[in-house]
Amino acid sequence: MALSTRLASPLRPALRRALSTPPGPGPTLDLAGIFPPLATPFSPTQEVDYAQLEGNLRRYAGIPFRGFVVQGSNGEQPYLAPRERLEVVRCARRALPRDRLLLAGSGCEATQATIEMTVSMAEAGADAALVVTPCYYRGAMTGAALVRHYAEVAEASPIPVVLYSVPANTGLDLPLEAVLALAQHPNIVGLKDSGGDITRLGLIVHKTRREDFQVLAGSAGFLLASYAVGAAGGVCALANVLGAPLCQLERLCREGRWQEARDLQHRLIEPNAAVTRRFGIPGLKKAMEWFGYYGGPCRAPLAPLSPAQVEELRETFSANGWL
């Protein structure tokens, strides 16, 4: 695979070595739309509750989502055993119609482990792999190291790969130059960027405009701004709760109805912050229950909200007209 002269010189050797054996052409996916990163339901004894997962997916069936993400940051993936991770994918695939995409978080710390998990998730029914940046040895995760990691995963993967940068959880932002290098790989089809830097997101869209590469906003709080600079869609925690309004926001942006879109975006900012930065997954699961979905407990050591926090969360949704 020829390397563009646009690539920063420190990354050229890493990508050239990683792509020394060109992969076969991979399928191209249209990622345009809204994806909820599904919460993983647990029983009161903290076992994965597959029946409740299927029940939530049935309830989401009437919302025009492009697809669903399992084992993103909101799926408590670090707390799942490998066998549970695969069974969640199988369960979701069985419950979903074929026209809904299923993206599965297959990232592990080691490249070989990520490859093995990605292949297994493809066999379990995933349409694409969402691969978070390895971060435990973050000081060694240079742009060149990350390019090698992702390129090797993409070459071995039987399904397309979507890069995943979530610095709030990993303490590591996937470097811009690494994204631009990896966008040239035929089996890397996009990026979910949860950092919230709209300048960076817009620059990635601009710099990859000649590649088969799509950018997904990683949060509902900056969804309108992401569409304004060319994002294809969003993977948004709030879609687990307010899926229909987020799909409406997408439609308004696509139709150029920016004033209506701005008004709706304003009402989503505080609830989104409440179920992400402020109260996290426990807050997300509590809010899901108010809107007819199964939230249930988190796995320890994540703790439930206190009564005072529950009231704060409810007030946030009520003040913006959702409850």
C-alpha beads as a LAMMPS data file, in Angstrom:
LAMMPS data file: protein, C-alpha beads

323 atoms
322 bonds

1 atom types
1 bond types

-500.0 500.0 xlo xhi
-500.0 500.0 ylo yhi
-500.0 500.0 zlo zhi

Masses

1 110.0

Atoms # bond

1 1 1 0.000 0.000 0.000
2 1 1 1.528 3.289 -1.102
3 1 1 2.049 5.840 1.617
4 1 1 0.953 9.394 1.077
5 1 1 3.580 12.087 1.306
6 1 1 1.178 13.840 3.642
7 1 1 2.128 11.486 6.470
8 1 1 4.381 12.819 9.169
9 1 1 7.836 11.264 8.721
10 1 1 8.033 9.610 12.205
11 1 1 4.959 7.542 11.397
12 1 1 5.914 6.460 7.883
13 1 1 8.285 3.639 8.874
14 1 1 5.821 2.220 11.407
15 1 1 2.963 2.163 8.946
16 1 1 5.165 0.832 6.140
17 1 1 6.313 -2.077 8.301
18 1 1 2.794 -2.761 9.534
19 1 1 1.455 -2.811 5.968
20 1 1 4.293 -4.805 4.442
21 1 1 1.743 -7.458 3.461
22 1 1 -1.194 -5.581 1.952
23 1 1 -4.529 -6.827 3.244
24 1 1 -7.323 -7.841 0.940
25 1 1 -10.108 -5.368 0.344
26 1 1 -12.429 -5.161 3.312
27 1 1 -16.131 -4.359 3.207
28 1 1 -17.125 -0.723 3.462
29 1 1 -19.747 0.191 6.026
30 1 1 -21.990 3.222 6.030
31 1 1 -21.739 4.460 9.611
32 1 1 -23.973 7.504 9.149
33 1 1 -26.432 7.721 12.016
34 1 1 -26.849 7.347 15.748
35 1 1 -25.533 4.372 17.733
36 1 1 -26.326 3.821 21.424
37 1 1 -23.340 2.333 23.278
38 1 1 -25.495 -0.172 25.127
39 1 1 -25.366 -0.514 28.874
40 1 1 -24.785 -4.120 29.938
41 1 1 -27.723 -5.294 32.094
42 1 1 -26.864 -7.135 35.291
43 1 1 -29.105 -9.076 37.621
44 1 1 -29.328 -8.196 41.323
45 1 1 -26.484 -10.714 41.854
46 1 1 -24.406 -8.887 39.198
47 1 1 -24.604 -11.630 36.566
48 1 1 -25.083 -10.527 32.957
49 1 1 -28.836 -10.538 32.319
50 1 1 -29.130 -11.538 28.665
51 1 1 -32.928 -11.573 28.749
52 1 1 -32.975 -7.919 29.817
53 1 1 -30.472 -7.082 27.071
54 1 1 -32.828 -8.603 24.519
55 1 1 -35.729 -6.755 26.122
56 1 1 -33.983 -3.393 25.826
57 1 1 -33.166 -4.084 22.178
58 1 1 -36.823 -4.851 21.489
59 1 1 -37.774 -1.535 23.083
60 1 1 -35.211 0.278 20.921
61 1 1 -36.538 -1.340 17.740
62 1 1 -38.895 1.526 16.937
63 1 1 -36.150 4.179 17.063
64 1 1 -34.309 4.786 13.755
65 1 1 -30.826 4.008 15.058
66 1 1 -28.197 3.080 12.475
67 1 1 -27.037 0.363 14.821
68 1 1 -25.746 -0.421 18.281
69 1 1 -22.431 -0.641 20.085
70 1 1 -21.821 -3.340 22.665
71 1 1 -18.919 -3.101 25.086
72 1 1 -18.110 0.515 24.586
73 1 1 -17.240 2.535 27.670
74 1 1 -20.852 2.436 28.870
75 1 1 -21.014 -1.360 28.639
76 1 1 -18.723 -1.923 31.646
77 1 1 -16.472 -3.917 29.329
78 1 1 -13.460 -3.994 31.700
79 1 1 -15.640 -5.840 34.197
80 1 1 -16.698 -8.600 31.775
81 1 1 -14.961 -11.954 31.399
82 1 1 -13.940 -12.894 27.811
83 1 1 -16.738 -15.477 27.587
84 1 1 -19.259 -12.831 28.691
85 1 1 -17.967 -10.373 26.118
86 1 1 -18.583 -12.874 23.328
87 1 1 -21.973 -13.955 24.617
88 1 1 -23.127 -10.326 24.761
89 1 1 -22.265 -10.020 21.060
90 1 1 -24.121 -13.246 20.221
91 1 1 -27.153 -12.181 22.233
92 1 1 -27.317 -8.747 20.615
93 1 1 -26.898 -10.169 17.123
94 1 1 -29.749 -12.631 17.659
95 1 1 -32.016 -9.836 18.876
96 1 1 -31.245 -7.340 16.099
97 1 1 -32.630 -7.209 12.563
98 1 1 -29.922 -7.618 9.949
99 1 1 -30.250 -4.034 8.745
100 1 1 -29.002 -2.713 12.101
101 1 1 -25.232 -2.633 12.434
102 1 1 -23.591 -4.199 15.465
103 1 1 -20.264 -2.684 16.521
104 1 1 -18.419 -4.605 19.210
105 1 1 -15.713 -3.228 21.485
106 1 1 -12.873 -5.700 20.980
107 1 1 -9.979 -3.684 22.369
108 1 1 -7.513 -5.315 24.769
109 1 1 -4.192 -4.081 26.073
110 1 1 -2.055 -6.415 23.948
111 1 1 -2.145 -6.434 20.155
112 1 1 -2.377 -10.231 19.934
113 1 1 -5.194 -10.355 22.479
114 1 1 -7.050 -7.658 20.539
115 1 1 -6.663 -9.636 17.322
116 1 1 -7.989 -12.798 18.962
117 1 1 -10.943 -10.977 20.513
118 1 1 -11.743 -9.202 17.244
119 1 1 -11.765 -12.460 15.276
120 1 1 -13.967 -14.096 17.925
121 1 1 -16.401 -11.181 17.918
122 1 1 -16.654 -11.363 14.142
123 1 1 -17.522 -15.048 14.460
124 1 1 -20.121 -14.112 17.102
125 1 1 -21.874 -11.750 14.688
126 1 1 -20.285 -8.293 14.965
127 1 1 -20.314 -6.193 11.785
128 1 1 -17.365 -4.058 12.857
129 1 1 -14.869 -3.853 15.696
130 1 1 -14.573 -0.735 17.849
131 1 1 -10.996 -0.795 19.142
132 1 1 -10.086 1.443 22.058
133 1 1 -6.528 2.675 22.480
134 1 1 -4.369 0.466 24.722
135 1 1 -3.358 2.659 27.630
136 1 1 -1.937 0.767 30.613
137 1 1 1.614 1.627 29.508
138 1 1 0.494 4.973 28.164
139 1 1 3.965 6.482 28.352
140 1 1 5.088 4.025 25.670
141 1 1 2.008 4.490 23.497
142 1 1 3.637 6.748 20.931
143 1 1 2.034 7.483 17.599
144 1 1 4.274 4.885 15.942
145 1 1 3.343 2.217 18.520
146 1 1 -0.367 2.900 18.077
147 1 1 -0.103 2.826 14.289
148 1 1 1.555 -0.596 14.474
149 1 1 -1.068 -1.848 16.916
150 1 1 -4.069 -0.753 14.884
151 1 1 -2.614 -1.739 11.525
152 1 1 -1.844 -5.256 12.736
153 1 1 -5.333 -5.602 14.186
154 1 1 -6.907 -4.314 10.967
155 1 1 -4.890 -6.710 8.794
156 1 1 -5.958 -9.710 10.859
157 1 1 -9.566 -8.633 11.306
158 1 1 -12.249 -10.241 9.131
159 1 1 -14.508 -7.220 9.796
160 1 1 -13.885 -3.472 9.446
161 1 1 -12.195 -1.650 12.302
162 1 1 -13.271 1.630 13.889
163 1 1 -10.668 3.468 15.961
164 1 1 -11.779 4.599 19.415
165 1 1 -10.223 7.525 21.268
166 1 1 -11.674 8.182 24.734
167 1 1 -9.099 10.186 26.699
168 1 1 -11.410 10.673 29.706
169 1 1 -11.092 6.934 30.411
170 1 1 -7.681 6.078 28.987
171 1 1 -5.737 9.269 29.674
172 1 1 -4.550 8.941 26.082
173 1 1 -5.676 10.834 22.972
174 1 1 -5.060 8.962 19.730
175 1 1 -2.626 11.369 18.016
176 1 1 -3.893 13.236 14.988
177 1 1 -1.001 12.053 12.816
178 1 1 -1.719 8.444 13.766
179 1 1 -5.392 8.853 12.817
180 1 1 -4.438 10.314 9.434
181 1 1 -1.995 7.479 8.781
182 1 1 -4.441 4.786 9.793
183 1 1 -7.270 6.315 7.753
184 1 1 -5.396 5.081 4.673
185 1 1 -5.716 1.449 5.726
186 1 1 -8.443 -0.263 3.646
187 1 1 -9.889 -2.100 6.640
188 1 1 -10.024 0.913 8.986
189 1 1 -13.272 2.673 8.211
190 1 1 -13.680 5.292 10.902
191 1 1 -13.032 6.878 14.263
192 1 1 -15.179 7.357 17.321
193 1 1 -13.735 10.454 18.998
194 1 1 -14.983 11.164 22.529
195 1 1 -12.538 13.939 23.362
196 1 1 -14.893 16.785 22.487
197 1 1 -12.298 18.892 20.634
198 1 1 -14.336 20.127 17.671
199 1 1 -11.310 21.733 16.023
200 1 1 -9.543 18.358 16.018
201 1 1 -12.663 16.532 14.863
202 1 1 -13.209 18.942 11.985
203 1 1 -9.578 18.712 10.975
204 1 1 -9.756 14.918 10.866
205 1 1 -12.853 15.107 8.657
206 1 1 -11.077 17.575 6.373
207 1 1 -7.774 15.695 6.186
208 1 1 -9.430 12.323 5.507
209 1 1 -11.955 13.573 2.943
210 1 1 -10.258 11.592 0.160
211 1 1 -10.208 8.387 2.205
212 1 1 -13.001 5.888 2.844
213 1 1 -13.147 7.055 6.453
214 1 1 -15.960 8.358 8.662
215 1 1 -15.859 10.240 11.968
216 1 1 -18.354 9.596 14.752
217 1 1 -18.933 12.015 17.621
218 1 1 -18.457 10.258 20.927
219 1 1 -20.964 12.250 22.964
220 1 1 -24.365 13.900 22.583
221 1 1 -23.056 17.091 24.163
222 1 1 -21.243 18.113 20.975
223 1 1 -23.319 16.245 18.400
224 1 1 -24.630 19.300 16.533
225 1 1 -21.163 20.835 16.357
226 1 1 -19.818 17.523 15.048
227 1 1 -22.394 17.413 12.266
228 1 1 -21.576 21.021 11.427
229 1 1 -17.944 20.088 10.715
230 1 1 -18.799 16.940 8.771
231 1 1 -19.137 14.019 11.185
232 1 1 -21.085 11.025 9.878
233 1 1 -22.918 10.260 13.103
234 1 1 -22.582 9.697 16.800
235 1 1 -22.041 6.991 19.399
236 1 1 -23.730 8.666 22.349
237 1 1 -24.436 7.344 25.846
238 1 1 -27.545 9.512 26.067
239 1 1 -29.073 7.531 23.178
240 1 1 -29.737 4.751 25.694
241 1 1 -32.210 7.140 27.323
242 1 1 -33.257 9.749 24.736
243 1 1 -32.723 7.862 21.521
244 1 1 -35.574 9.396 19.541
245 1 1 -34.550 13.023 20.268
246 1 1 -30.964 12.268 19.237
247 1 1 -32.168 10.768 15.962
248 1 1 -34.341 13.857 15.521
249 1 1 -31.285 16.062 16.066
250 1 1 -29.437 14.127 13.385
251 1 1 -32.347 14.571 10.955
252 1 1 -32.556 18.306 11.630
253 1 1 -28.835 18.715 10.959
254 1 1 -29.024 16.717 7.735
255 1 1 -31.967 18.828 6.569
256 1 1 -30.144 22.065 7.392
257 1 1 -32.714 23.117 9.994
258 1 1 -30.032 24.560 12.210
259 1 1 -32.158 26.750 14.492
260 1 1 -34.377 23.834 15.470
261 1 1 -31.317 21.641 15.841
262 1 1 -29.647 24.194 18.097
263 1 1 -32.716 24.463 20.330
264 1 1 -32.836 20.678 20.713
265 1 1 -29.087 20.424 21.282
266 1 1 -29.320 22.932 24.121
267 1 1 -31.861 20.735 25.920
268 1 1 -29.588 17.698 25.607
269 1 1 -26.364 19.162 26.975
270 1 1 -27.134 18.994 30.709
271 1 1 -28.750 15.525 30.653
272 1 1 -25.822 14.245 28.632
273 1 1 -23.292 15.641 31.085
274 1 1 -25.278 14.096 33.945
275 1 1 -25.129 10.540 32.539
276 1 1 -21.480 10.825 31.469
277 1 1 -19.045 13.044 33.380
278 1 1 -21.230 13.820 36.401
279 1 1 -22.836 10.538 37.459
280 1 1 -21.401 8.094 34.930
281 1 1 -22.823 4.643 34.250
282 1 1 -24.828 4.456 37.515
283 1 1 -26.564 7.670 36.448
284 1 1 -27.143 6.348 32.940
285 1 1 -28.735 3.161 34.242
286 1 1 -30.956 5.043 36.666
287 1 1 -32.171 7.377 33.908
288 1 1 -32.891 4.412 31.631
289 1 1 -35.402 3.126 34.164
290 1 1 -37.380 6.391 34.037
291 1 1 -37.801 6.010 30.275
292 1 1 -38.993 2.419 30.187
293 1 1 -35.722 0.508 29.812
294 1 1 -33.982 -1.892 32.138
295 1 1 -31.042 -0.221 33.844
296 1 1 -30.386 -2.327 36.896
297 1 1 -27.241 -2.417 38.986
298 1 1 -23.656 -1.883 37.916
299 1 1 -20.899 -4.338 38.672
300 1 1 -18.749 -3.553 41.683
301 1 1 -16.750 -1.514 42.322
302 1 1 -19.132 0.877 40.558
303 1 1 -21.592 1.984 43.232
304 1 1 -25.241 3.041 42.875
305 1 1 -26.222 6.670 43.191
306 1 1 -27.142 8.046 46.574
307 1 1 -30.728 9.288 47.049
308 1 1 -29.471 12.867 46.815
309 1 1 -27.710 12.113 43.526
310 1 1 -30.848 10.467 42.151
311 1 1 -32.795 13.636 42.901
312 1 1 -30.130 15.792 41.230
313 1 1 -30.256 13.576 38.170
314 1 1 -34.048 13.693 38.011
315 1 1 -34.029 17.484 38.342
316 1 1 -31.577 17.744 35.435
317 1 1 -33.902 15.818 33.138
318 1 1 -36.987 17.645 34.425
319 1 1 -35.471 21.106 34.051
320 1 1 -34.813 20.408 30.365
321 1 1 -38.316 19.137 29.706
322 1 1 -37.669 15.397 29.489
323 1 1 -39.504 14.294 32.638

Bonds

1 1 1 2
2 1 2 3
3 1 3 4
4 1 4 5
5 1 5 6
6 1 6 7
7 1 7 8
8 1 8 9
9 1 9 10
10 1 10 11
11 1 11 12
12 1 12 13
13 1 13 14
14 1 14 15
15 1 15 16
16 1 16 17
17 1 17 18
18 1 18 19
19 1 19 20
20 1 20 21
21 1 21 22
22 1 22 23
23 1 23 24
24 1 24 25
25 1 25 26
26 1 26 27
27 1 27 28
28 1 28 29
29 1 29 30
30 1 30 31
31 1 31 32
32 1 32 33
33 1 33 34
34 1 34 35
35 1 35 36
36 1 36 37
37 1 37 38
38 1 38 39
39 1 39 40
40 1 40 41
41 1 41 42
42 1 42 43
43 1 43 44
44 1 44 45
45 1 45 46
46 1 46 47
47 1 47 48
48 1 48 49
49 1 49 50
50 1 50 51
51 1 51 52
52 1 52 53
53 1 53 54
54 1 54 55
55 1 55 56
56 1 56 57
57 1 57 58
58 1 58 59
59 1 59 60
60 1 60 61
61 1 61 62
62 1 62 63
63 1 63 64
64 1 64 65
65 1 65 66
66 1 66 67
67 1 67 68
68 1 68 69
69 1 69 70
70 1 70 71
71 1 71 72
72 1 72 73
73 1 73 74
74 1 74 75
75 1 75 76
76 1 76 77
77 1 77 78
78 1 78 79
79 1 79 80
80 1 80 81
81 1 81 82
82 1 82 83
83 1 83 84
84 1 84 85
85 1 85 86
86 1 86 87
87 1 87 88
88 1 88 89
89 1 89 90
90 1 90 91
91 1 91 92
92 1 92 93
93 1 93 94
94 1 94 95
95 1 95 96
96 1 96 97
97 1 97 98
98 1 98 99
99 1 99 100
100 1 100 101
101 1 101 102
102 1 102 103
103 1 103 104
104 1 104 105
105 1 105 106
106 1 106 107
107 1 107 108
108 1 108 109
109 1 109 110
110 1 110 111
111 1 111 112
112 1 112 113
113 1 113 114
114 1 114 115
115 1 115 116
116 1 116 117
117 1 117 118
118 1 118 119
119 1 119 120
120 1 120 121
121 1 121 122
122 1 122 123
123 1 123 124
124 1 124 125
125 1 125 126
126 1 126 127
127 1 127 128
128 1 128 129
129 1 129 130
130 1 130 131
131 1 131 132
132 1 132 133
133 1 133 134
134 1 134 135
135 1 135 136
136 1 136 137
137 1 137 138
138 1 138 139
139 1 139 140
140 1 140 141
141 1 141 142
142 1 142 143
143 1 143 144
144 1 144 145
145 1 145 146
146 1 146 147
147 1 147 148
148 1 148 149
149 1 149 150
150 1 150 151
151 1 151 152
152 1 152 153
153 1 153 154
154 1 154 155
155 1 155 156
156 1 156 157
157 1 157 158
158 1 158 159
159 1 159 160
160 1 160 161
161 1 161 162
162 1 162 163
163 1 163 164
164 1 164 165
165 1 165 166
166 1 166 167
167 1 167 168
168 1 168 169
169 1 169 170
170 1 170 171
171 1 171 172
172 1 172 173
173 1 173 174
174 1 174 175
175 1 175 176
176 1 176 177
177 1 177 178
178 1 178 179
179 1 179 180
180 1 180 181
181 1 181 182
182 1 182 183
183 1 183 184
184 1 184 185
185 1 185 186
186 1 186 187
187 1 187 188
188 1 188 189
189 1 189 190
190 1 190 191
191 1 191 192
192 1 192 193
193 1 193 194
194 1 194 195
195 1 195 196
196 1 196 197
197 1 197 198
198 1 198 199
199 1 199 200
200 1 200 201
201 1 201 202
202 1 202 203
203 1 203 204
204 1 204 205
205 1 205 206
206 1 206 207
207 1 207 208
208 1 208 209
209 1 209 210
210 1 210 211
211 1 211 212
212 1 212 213
213 1 213 214
214 1 214 215
215 1 215 216
216 1 216 217
217 1 217 218
218 1 218 219
219 1 219 220
220 1 220 221
221 1 221 222
222 1 222 223
223 1 223 224
224 1 224 225
225 1 225 226
226 1 226 227
227 1 227 228
228 1 228 229
229 1 229 230
230 1 230 231
231 1 231 232
232 1 232 233
233 1 233 234
234 1 234 235
235 1 235 236
236 1 236 237
237 1 237 238
238 1 238 239
239 1 239 240
240 1 240 241
241 1 241 242
242 1 242 243
243 1 243 244
244 1 244 245
245 1 245 246
246 1 246 247
247 1 247 248
248 1 248 249
249 1 249 250
250 1 250 251
251 1 251 252
252 1 252 253
253 1 253 254
254 1 254 255
255 1 255 256
256 1 256 257
257 1 257 258
258 1 258 259
259 1 259 260
260 1 260 261
261 1 261 262
262 1 262 263
263 1 263 264
264 1 264 265
265 1 265 266
266 1 266 267
267 1 267 268
268 1 268 269
269 1 269 270
270 1 270 271
271 1 271 272
272 1 272 273
273 1 273 274
274 1 274 275
275 1 275 276
276 1 276 277
277 1 277 278
278 1 278 279
279 1 279 280
280 1 280 281
281 1 281 282
282 1 282 283
283 1 283 284
284 1 284 285
285 1 285 286
286 1 286 287
287 1 287 288
288 1 288 289
289 1 289 290
290 1 290 291
291 1 291 292
292 1 292 293
293 1 293 294
294 1 294 295
295 1 295 296
296 1 296 297
297 1 297 298
298 1 298 299
299 1 299 300
300 1 300 301
301 1 301 302
302 1 302 303
303 1 303 304
304 1 304 305
305 1 305 306
306 1 306 307
307 1 307 308
308 1 308 309
309 1 309 310
310 1 310 311
311 1 311 312
312 1 312 313
313 1 313 314
314 1 314 315
315 1 315 316
316 1 316 317
317 1 317 318
318 1 318 319
319 1 319 320
320 1 320 321
321 1 321 322
322 1 322 323
